[in-house]
Each structure stands twice: as C-alpha cells, then as structure tokens.
Amino acid sequence: MKIAGEFSFNNGATYLAKKHQSLLNEVYGVISRVNAAPCKTKTSKEKTMPGKMLYSPFALNRTFKAKFKRLGWTNCKVPCEYPTEFYKPGYKAKPLSKGAFRDMDFVKQKLGVEVQFGKYAFMVYNVCAKMTIFHKLGHINAGIEIVPIKRFTDQMSTGVSYFEQFVWDLQHRGVSDIDIPVLIIGIDA
C-alpha cells in the first residue's frame, strides 16, 4: 500500500516527529509492506456493482494486524463500567451486560494507532473521543489514524468513509483543548 495523503490534526505531525519518529517510521513501513491485492476477496451483492470483486475491510484489517503484531504493537483494551445513577427515579432498566470494553487497535510506547475501513462515524469517534479517552487513562499521548482515500474506497462496498471527507470535517470542526496530537494518514492500494 502507499501513502496518498497526510493531515496533521492538533500538530500531530510535528509532535510525532519530535517524540515518536522511530515509531512513525515503523507505521510507514507497515503501510508499505501491506499488499492489498490478496484482500480483494469480496464479491459485491450491491445493485450498483453486482458481482464486482471488492477489497474486504476485514481482510485488510487482518493483514495490518499481523504486520503490527510482528513489530511488538499490541491491542489495548480497557473495561467499561457503565453508570446507572443517572436514570430517572422509577425507571426499571435491564441489567447492563458485563464485560463491556473499549479497545485501541495498536499501542506501543504511548502511541496509539487505529486502522479504519468503516463508516464515517467510526473515524470521527476514534480521533475525537476514543483517543482522548485513552490519553486521559494514560495509555497514549498521541495517535495515528490510517484511513483509505476516496479512490481506494471506490473499490470497496458503499458506505466506507474516506480521508478527504474526514479531513474536511476536522478542518471545519477545529481543535478543542481536550484533543491530542493525531496524524491522519490516507492510503491507497
């Protein structure tokens, strides 16, 4: 795979260059070593492209996971205990399920990496909520979000979000005082 674009959110590029350059180089290396061709395994059932072979987000994620794992990056999982004290008096809720958690795809030396080939809401959630939470919990101090560019998503099922759309929203949202430095990397096959 190749890097087609980068967007520095809250000075992410500068921060990574100063504090995590060797890890950033590892991330670049992983991206360059991912061969997307074997991940073109999904046969479209969509009306607009019936029978067309598409890239499988599941297969792409599995490939990234194997490459990061070989370099010592680990998944970081934190348990969640959901509050119930905010229910209105008299409301009878079903018991909340046990074992709830949040996780970050890859963490190494306080740098978090998310690889996202999903819906738009997940990209925004990763950068604007999850990375902030994992920072507040002391697991990361900066992040990298790896996402496909538009041209790449044209070869996936409809609904997969893309780099250009995500960058536009982040530019127009602006930076909040709780946001951490994040580098958004747009990739293509």
C-alpha positions as a Markdown table, in Angstrom:
| # | Residue | x | y | z |
|---|---|---|---|---|
| 1 | Met | 0.0 | 0.0 | 0.0 |
| 2 | Lys | 1.1 | 3.6 | -0.4 |
| 3 | Ile | 0.5 | 6.8 | 1.5 |
| 4 | Ala | -1.5 | 9.2 | -0.6 |
| 5 | Gly | -2.0 | 11.9 | 1.9 |
| 6 | Glu | -1.4 | 13.2 | 5.4 |
| 7 | Phe | -3.3 | 15.6 | 7.6 |
| 8 | Ser | -1.8 | 16.9 | 10.9 |
| 9 | Phe | -4.6 | 17.3 | 13.5 |
| 10 | Asn | -3.6 | 19.4 | 16.5 |
| 11 | Asn | 0.1 | 19.5 | 15.4 |
| 12 | Gly | 0.2 | 15.7 | 15.2 |
| 13 | Ala | 3.0 | 15.6 | 12.5 |
| 14 | Thr | 5.2 | 17.9 | 14.5 |
| 15 | Tyr | 4.6 | 16.1 | 17.8 |
| 16 | Leu | 5.3 | 12.7 | 16.2 |
| 17 | Ala | 8.5 | 13.9 | 14.5 |
| 18 | Lys | 9.8 | 15.1 | 17.9 |
| 19 | Lys | 8.6 | 12.4 | 20.2 |
| 20 | His | 7.9 | 9.3 | 18.2 |
| 21 | Gln | 9.9 | 9.4 | 14.9 |
| 22 | Ser | 11.1 | 5.8 | 15.1 |
| 23 | Leu | 7.5 | 4.6 | 15.7 |
| 24 | Leu | 6.2 | 6.7 | 12.9 |
| 25 | Asn | 8.8 | 5.1 | 10.6 |
| 26 | Glu | 7.5 | 1.7 | 11.8 |
| 27 | Val | 4.0 | 2.7 | 10.8 |
| 28 | Tyr | 5.2 | 3.9 | 7.4 |
| 29 | Gly | 7.0 | 0.6 | 7.0 |
| 30 | Val | 3.9 | -1.4 | 7.9 |
| 31 | Ile | 1.8 | 0.5 | 5.4 |
| 32 | Ser | 4.4 | 0.0 | 2.6 |
| 33 | Arg | 4.5 | -3.8 | 3.3 |
| 34 | Val | 0.8 | -4.4 | 3.2 |
| 35 | Asn | -0.1 | -6.0 | -0.1 |
| 36 | Ala | -3.8 | -5.1 | -0.7 |
| 37 | Ala | -4.2 | -7.4 | -3.8 |
| 38 | Pro | -4.9 | -10.6 | -1.8 |
| 39 | Cys | -7.6 | -8.7 | 0.2 |
| 40 | Lys | -9.7 | -8.2 | -2.9 |
| 41 | Thr | -11.9 | -11.1 | -1.9 |
| 42 | Lys | -15.4 | -9.7 | -1.5 |
| 43 | Thr | -17.9 | -10.3 | -4.3 |
| 44 | Ser | -20.4 | -7.4 | -4.4 |
| 45 | Lys | -24.1 | -8.0 | -4.0 |
| 46 | Glu | -24.9 | -4.3 | -4.4 |
| 47 | Lys | -27.3 | -3.3 | -7.1 |
| 48 | Thr | -24.8 | -0.7 | -8.5 |
| 49 | Met | -21.9 | -3.2 | -8.9 |
| 50 | Pro | -23.2 | -6.8 | -8.8 |
| 51 | Gly | -20.5 | -9.5 | -9.0 |
| 52 | Lys | -17.6 | -7.0 | -8.9 |
| 53 | Met | -14.6 | -8.0 | -6.8 |
| 54 | Leu | -14.0 | -5.6 | -4.0 |
| 55 | Tyr | -11.5 | -5.1 | -1.2 |
| 56 | Ser | -12.6 | -6.7 | 2.0 |
| 57 | Pro | -12.2 | -4.4 | 5.1 |
| 58 | Phe | -12.0 | -7.5 | 7.3 |
| 59 | Ala | -9.1 | -8.9 | 5.2 |
| 60 | Leu | -7.3 | -5.6 | 5.1 |
| 61 | Asn | -7.6 | -5.2 | 8.9 |
| 62 | Arg | -6.3 | -8.7 | 9.4 |
| 63 | Thr | -3.3 | -8.0 | 7.3 |
| 64 | Phe | -2.5 | -4.8 | 9.1 |
| 65 | Lys | -2.9 | -6.6 | 12.5 |
| 66 | Ala | -0.4 | -9.3 | 11.5 |
| 67 | Lys | 2.2 | -6.7 | 10.4 |
| 68 | Phe | 1.9 | -4.5 | 13.5 |
| 69 | Lys | 1.9 | -7.5 | 15.8 |
| 70 | Arg | 5.3 | -8.7 | 14.4 |
| 71 | Leu | 6.8 | -5.3 | 15.4 |
| 72 | Gly | 5.5 | -5.6 | 19.0 |
| 73 | Trp | 2.4 | -3.4 | 18.7 |
| 74 | Thr | -0.4 | -4.6 | 21.0 |
| 75 | Asn | -4.1 | -4.1 | 21.2 |
| 76 | Cys | -5.1 | -2.1 | 24.3 |
| 77 | Lys | -8.4 | -3.0 | 25.9 |
| 78 | Val | -10.0 | -1.1 | 28.8 |
| 79 | Pro | -13.0 | -2.4 | 30.7 |
| 80 | Cys | -16.1 | -0.2 | 30.9 |
| 81 | Glu | -18.5 | 0.1 | 33.9 |
| 82 | Tyr | -21.5 | 2.0 | 32.6 |
| 83 | Pro | -23.2 | 4.4 | 35.1 |
| 84 | Thr | -26.8 | 3.8 | 36.1 |
| 85 | Glu | -27.1 | 6.6 | 38.7 |
| 86 | Phe | -28.4 | 9.0 | 36.0 |
| 87 | Tyr | -31.6 | 7.1 | 35.3 |
| 88 | Lys | -34.8 | 8.8 | 36.3 |
| 89 | Pro | -36.4 | 7.7 | 39.6 |
| 90 | Gly | -38.7 | 4.8 | 38.9 |
| 91 | Tyr | -37.1 | 3.7 | 35.7 |
| 92 | Lys | -36.5 | 0.0 | 35.7 |
| 93 | Ala | -33.6 | -0.9 | 33.4 |
| 94 | Lys | -32.4 | -4.4 | 32.4 |
| 95 | Pro | -29.1 | -5.2 | 34.0 |
| 96 | Leu | -26.2 | -3.9 | 31.9 |
| 97 | Ser | -24.1 | -6.6 | 30.3 |
| 98 | Lys | -20.8 | -7.5 | 31.9 |
| 99 | Gly | -17.6 | -7.5 | 30.0 |
| 100 | Ala | -18.0 | -4.2 | 28.1 |
| 101 | Phe | -14.8 | -2.6 | 26.9 |
| 102 | Arg | -13.2 | -0.1 | 24.6 |
| 103 | Asp | -10.1 | -1.0 | 22.6 |
| 104 | Met | -7.4 | 0.6 | 20.5 |
| 105 | Asp | -6.1 | -1.4 | 17.6 |
| 106 | Phe | -2.4 | -0.9 | 18.3 |
| 107 | Val | -0.4 | 0.8 | 21.0 |
| 108 | Lys | 3.4 | 1.0 | 21.5 |
| 109 | Gln | 5.4 | 3.3 | 23.8 |
| 110 | Lys | 2.3 | 5.6 | 24.3 |
| 111 | Leu | 1.5 | 6.0 | 20.6 |
| 112 | Gly | -1.9 | 4.7 | 19.6 |
| 113 | Val | -2.8 | 3.6 | 16.0 |
| 114 | Glu | -6.3 | 3.0 | 14.6 |
| 115 | Val | -6.8 | 1.4 | 11.2 |
| 116 | Gln | -10.3 | 2.3 | 9.9 |
| 117 | Phe | -12.1 | 0.9 | 6.9 |
| 118 | Gly | -15.6 | 1.5 | 8.3 |
| 119 | Lys | -18.3 | 4.0 | 8.4 |
| 120 | Tyr | -17.6 | 7.7 | 8.8 |
| 121 | Ala | -18.8 | 7.8 | 12.4 |
| 122 | Phe | -16.0 | 5.5 | 13.5 |
| 123 | Met | -13.3 | 7.7 | 12.1 |
| 124 | Val | -14.6 | 10.7 | 14.0 |
| 125 | Tyr | -15.2 | 8.7 | 17.1 |
| 126 | Asn | -11.6 | 7.3 | 17.0 |
| 127 | Val | -9.9 | 10.8 | 16.8 |
| 128 | Cys | -12.4 | 13.0 | 18.7 |
| 129 | Ala | -13.4 | 10.6 | 21.5 |
| 130 | Lys | -11.5 | 7.3 | 21.8 |
| 131 | Met | -8.0 | 8.7 | 21.5 |
| 132 | Thr | -8.9 | 11.4 | 24.1 |
| 133 | Ile | -10.2 | 8.8 | 26.5 |
| 134 | Phe | -7.2 | 6.6 | 26.1 |
| 135 | His | -5.0 | 9.6 | 26.6 |
| 136 | Lys | -6.9 | 10.5 | 29.8 |
| 137 | Leu | -6.5 | 7.0 | 31.0 |
| 138 | Gly | -2.7 | 7.2 | 30.5 |
| 139 | His | -2.3 | 4.7 | 27.6 |
| 140 | Ile | -1.3 | 7.1 | 24.8 |
| 141 | Asn | 0.0 | 10.6 | 24.3 |
| 142 | Ala | -0.6 | 10.9 | 20.6 |
| 143 | Gly | -2.3 | 9.0 | 17.8 |
| 144 | Ile | -2.3 | 7.9 | 14.2 |
| 145 | Glu | -5.5 | 7.2 | 12.2 |
| 146 | Ile | -5.0 | 5.2 | 9.0 |
| 147 | Val | -7.9 | 5.5 | 6.5 |
| 148 | Pro | -8.5 | 4.9 | 2.8 |
| 149 | Ile | -8.6 | 7.8 | 0.3 |
| 150 | Lys | -11.7 | 8.2 | -1.9 |
| 151 | Arg | -10.1 | 6.4 | -4.9 |
| 152 | Phe | -9.5 | 3.3 | -2.7 |
| 153 | Thr | -13.0 | 3.3 | -1.2 |
| 154 | Asp | -14.4 | 3.3 | -4.8 |
| 155 | Gln | -13.2 | -0.3 | -4.8 |
| 156 | Met | -15.0 | -1.3 | -1.6 |
| 157 | Ser | -18.6 | -1.7 | -0.6 |
| 158 | Thr | -20.6 | 1.6 | -0.4 |
| 159 | Gly | -20.6 | 3.4 | 2.9 |
| 160 | Val | -16.8 | 3.2 | 3.7 |
| 161 | Ser | -15.6 | 6.6 | 4.6 |
| 162 | Tyr | -12.5 | 8.3 | 3.3 |
| 163 | Phe | -9.6 | 10.6 | 4.0 |
| 164 | Glu | -10.7 | 13.6 | 2.1 |
| 165 | Gln | -14.2 | 13.7 | 3.8 |
| 166 | Phe | -12.7 | 13.2 | 7.2 |
| 167 | Val | -10.1 | 15.9 | 6.8 |
| 168 | Trp | -12.7 | 18.4 | 5.6 |
| 169 | Asp | -14.7 | 17.8 | 8.8 |
| 170 | Leu | -11.7 | 18.0 | 11.1 |
| 171 | Gln | -10.7 | 21.3 | 9.5 |
| 172 | His | -14.1 | 22.8 | 9.9 |
| 173 | Arg | -14.6 | 21.4 | 13.4 |
| 174 | Gly | -11.4 | 22.9 | 14.7 |
| 175 | Val | -9.3 | 21.8 | 17.6 |
| 176 | Ser | -10.6 | 21.6 | 21.2 |
| 177 | Asp | -8.5 | 21.9 | 24.3 |
| 178 | Ile | -9.0 | 18.2 | 25.0 |
| 179 | Asp | -7.8 | 16.9 | 21.6 |
| 180 | Ile | -4.5 | 15.2 | 21.4 |
| 181 | Pro | -2.0 | 15.3 | 18.5 |
| 182 | Val | -3.0 | 13.0 | 15.7 |
| 183 | Leu | -1.7 | 12.3 | 12.3 |
| 184 | Ile | -4.3 | 11.2 | 9.8 |
| 185 | Ile | -2.8 | 9.0 | 7.0 |
| 186 | Gly | -4.7 | 8.5 | 3.8 |
| 187 | Ile | -3.7 | 5.2 | 2.0 |
| 188 | Asp | -4.3 | 3.7 | -1.4 |
| 189 | Ala | -3.8 | 0.2 | -2.8 |
